């Protein structure tokens, strides 16, 4: 697949998707969002991909939406645009293969929403994050009002949403918005090492963890535990479970096949 606004590179079972509009600080126009959907679908279906790193070219991860497209939208167009983006971002969140947002710079508006849709967020010390939509007279449209309080709590989320303020990586880490902060020159290698540690494990077990957490996060404890028990049972029928336990008993590294 060829992309106009992204690059898609696979090395050692890791797909790196890079939003590549550096002259626009990687702002999300409709075409770029559509390509993000194609890219995650490609990563999810390719046998040579076990995990995804998502980043941006230049000095931004994604600095927000492309305001030139939003400025003249009608209410109906805005609703359709929001829903289309939400559905695509959700495909990153529900990917059975781990997704890590690698935040190399400005991560604002739709960019912050895209990062929150990934399973982990690793940030450069120079990254800046925020949801400044209220400064434009709108609200976040790609899941920001829903994911932000789930990550950092209601009060902190409301502060960021209602002030529209931009925060640094250290503050984002303190709040729980990012999972790790590293020096800029160590960013990609750190994210790659974390991904390698993940994909060394059984792929069906990774998918089971992601699904159980995603489906159970907002349910009562008993219902969430029932989903976990279902995954525990399903995985007990797999060849990878038998291989993992046999390898543990034989004191050797497991060789997982995804079956």
N, C-alpha and C positions, 0 to 999 in steps of 0.2 A: 504494500500500500504506500502511495506517495502522498505526502502532506505539504500544504502550502504554509501553514502557520505553526507547525510543530516539527520536531525531529523525533525519530523513534529508532533507538539503537539497542540491540540485544548483545550483551557480553556475559558469558558464564551464567546463563539462565536468568539474568536480571535485565529487564527492559527499562531503559531510561527514556522517559518522555519529557521533552523540553519544549515549553512554550517559547516560540521563536519570533517575537515581534519586538525586539529590543528598542527600536526607534519609538515605539508606543508604550514603553515600559511593560510590554506583554499584556496590554489591556485586552479584555475579553470581548471581542465582537461576536456576533452570532456565528460566523463561519469558524472561528477558533473554538467556540464551545462545541459546535457540531463535530469538529475534528477530535476534540478531547473524548467525545463519545465513541467515535470510531477507534481511537487509539486504545482505550481501555477494553473495548470489545475484542480488539486484536490480541491484546496481552492476555486476556482471560481465556482465549481459545487456542493460542499457540502452545504446542507441546514443549517448545524449547524455552518457554518463559515460566519462571516459578514465582517471581515477585516483581514489583514495579516501583521505581523511583520517579517522582514527578518534580520537576524543577523549572526554572526560567532562565532565559539567556540574558546576559548583561547584568545590570545592577538591580533587577527586580525579579521576584518570583512571579507575581501578577499584581500590578498596581491598581486593579479595579476593573470595572466594566468600561466599555468604549462609550463615553458619554455622547459622542456624535450620533450614535444609533439611538440612544435613549431619549435624547432631547425632544424629539418630535413624536414619540410613541403615543398612541391612543390608549385609553384604559384597557380595551380588549387586547391590543397588541402587547401591552405590558404584562397582562396576566398570562398570555400565551408564552411570552418570552421567559417569564419567571418559571412557569411550570416545566418548560422544555429544559431549562438549565438545571432545575431541581432533579429531574429524572436522570440526566446525565451524571451529575455529581453523585447521585445515589448509587450509580453503578460502580464508582470507586469505593464507596463505603461498604457495599455488599460483595465486593470482589472476593472470591474464595482464595485468591492469591494476595499476599500482603501488599499494601500500598503505603509508601512513605513519602510525605511531602518534604522536599529539601529546600528550605527557605533561605535563599541567597541574598535577599534584599527586601524591597517594598512588598508587603503582603497585605493588601488593603482591599476593602469592599469584597467584590466577587473573588478576589484572590485569597482573602482570608477564609471565605466560605469554601472555596475549593480545597484549601489546606485542611480545614476542619473535616472535610469528607474523607480524607485519607486516614488510615489506621494509626499512623504516628506522624509527628512533626518534629524534624530536626532543624534547628535554626542557626544561622550565622550570628555571631555577636553583633553584626551591623544590621540585622534584619529589623524592620519596623512593621508592626501589625496594627490593624484597626478596622472598624466598621463605620466609615464616615458618611453613610448614606443620608443621615438626617441633615447634613450640611447641604445636601442637594434637594431636600424636600421629599425624600422617599424613604422607604425602609429597605433593609436587605431583601433580595428577591430569590436567593439561591440556597436558602436554608439557614441563614445566619441567626435569625431570631430563635431557631429551634436547637441548633447544635451548640451555640455559645453557652447558654445556661446549663446544658448537659455536661459541658466540659469544665466550666469554672464557677458554676453556681449562679443563682438568680440575681443576687445583688451586684456582683462584679460584672455580670453580663449586662444588666441594665445600665450600669455606669458607663460602660464602653459604648453601648448602643445609643444612649441618650445624649452623651457628650460628643460622640463621634471622634474622640481623641485617638491619637496614634501613640502606641506604646513601644518601648524597646524590647529586645529579645529577653533581657534579664527579667523585666516585669512580666512578660508573657510566660516565662518559665515559672515565676513565683505563683502566678495565678493558675497554672496548669494548662495554659493554652498551647504551649509547646512542651515537648518531652525532654529535650536536651538542647543546650546551647554550646557551640564550639567556635573556635577561631575560623575565620573565613577560609583559610588555606587547608583546613582539616575537614571542611563540611562534607564534601562528596565522599571522601574516604570513610568518614565516620558512618554516614548513612549506608554506604556499601557494606561495611563490616557488620552493621546491625542486620541488614537484609540477608547477608550470607549466613549469619547465625540462625535466622528464622528458617530459611529455605533448606538448611541442613536437616530439618526435621521432616516428619511424615507429612506430605502435602494434604492428605485427607484429614489429618488431625488439625492442621492449620485451618483448613476450611471449616472444620467442626467448631473450633474455638471462636472463629469470626462469626459464624452463624448463631451459635448459642448466645454470645454476648449481644449481637445486634438484635435478635428477636426477644431476648429476655431482659434487656436493660431497663425498660420502663414497666415491666410486669411485676405483680406481687412476687415475693420470694418463692413461694411454693410453685407458682406457674413457671418461673424462670428455672427452678431446679428440675422441673419435669422436662423442660427442653434439654437441659444438660444431660439428664439421664437417658433421653432418647439418643443423643449424640454418642454417649458412652456405649450404649448398646450397639448402635449401628457400626461404630468403629471396631467393635470386638469381632465383627465378621470379616475384617479385612486382612489381606496378606501382610500389609505393613504392620498391623498390630502384632501378628505372630513373629514377624521378622524383628521388630523392635524389642520384644520381650526375650526372644531367643538370643539376640545380640547382647542384651544386658546380662543374661545368665552366662553367656559364653565369654563375656568381657572383651567384646570386639565392637568396632563401629558398625552401626546398622546400614544396610543398603536398601533404601526405600524405593518403591516403584510406582507409588500412587495407585495401588490396587488393594 
